[in-house]
Amino acid sequence: AVSRALGDVKHQPKVTWEPIIKKAEVKKECLIILASDGVWDVYSPNDAAKMIIEIEDPFSAAKSLCDKAYKAGSNDNISVICIRLSI
């Protein structure tokens, strides 16, 4: 994590401090999941979203996804932040 924050000259371009930035058009409602490798090692973004899309409270959604990743056998650290946007 520190090498990603600062960059690692030996491993560039794979490990860099430069963020990947993507733009997306938000229609009526949007769920954003910010998660560590502990989640993405066991779930695809679509699978993760499907598991928590019906949970209205962002805190409860994040906790649910953390718990599911742990139970799925994730071997990495597990951190999740869920954000709901509405227009």
Secondary structure, DSSP 8 states (H G I E B T S, - for coil): -HHHHH--GGGTTTS-SS---------SEEEEEEE-HHHHTT--HHHHHHHHTT--SHHHHHHHHHHHHHHTT--S---EEEEEEE-
